[in-house]
Amino acid sequence: MMDRIMAGLAYAILVGFLVTLVIYVPRWDLGGVILLTLLLAGYDTLQVMRRHRDPSHETVTEHDPRDDA
């Protein structure tokens, strides 16, 4: 759950920074690059949020040291 919150917060901060940049530097080429950046970062953020919803996703595995022998 905390991973999803942190991913959403990080994306919101990135959006805020890049939108502020576009407002103060209004160039169409910069706007295109920022749009592409936000689309790729948004896709990655959604993938992170979906991956952690999957019950088969397990971050800590039970490991028995006797299995190494």
N, C-alpha and C positions, 0 to 999 in steps of 0.2 A: 504494500500500500504506500509506503513512504517513497519508494522508487517512482511511482506514478505521480505523486505530489511534487517531488523534486523535478521530474521531467517537465511537468506542466509549468511550474514556476520558472524554470530555466528558459523555456520557450517564450513565456510571457515577457521576461526581461529582455530577451533577444529581440522580440517584436517591438517592444517599447524603444529600445536603442535605435533600431534600424528605421522605424517610422520617424523618430526625431531627426535622424540624419537626412532622410528624404525631405522633410519639411524645411530644414535649414539649407539644404543644397538641392534645389529642385532641378535636377537634370534627368532627362528621359533614360539615358544609358545607365546611370546609377540606379534609377528606379527599377529598370529591368533586371539588373544584377541582384538587387535586394529582393525583388519578387521571386526570382529563382532560388535565392538562398532561403527565403522563408518557406517556399514550397518543399524544398529538400529537407529542411530541418523539421517542418511539420510532419512530413511523411515518416521521418526517423522517430519523432516523438510518438506518433501513433503506433508504430511498430513496437516500441518499448512498452507502451501501455497495454497493447494486446498480448504481447509475449508473457507478461507477468500475470495476466488473467488466466492463462492456461494452467490447469492443475498439474500437468506433467512437468511444468517448469519448477525445478527444485534447485535452490542455491546452495543448500547444505546437504551433503550426502552422508549417510551412515557408512563409516568405513571401519572394518574390523582389521586391525594390524595382523591378525593371525592368517588372514587371506593372502598376505604377501609371501608367505613361506612356501 
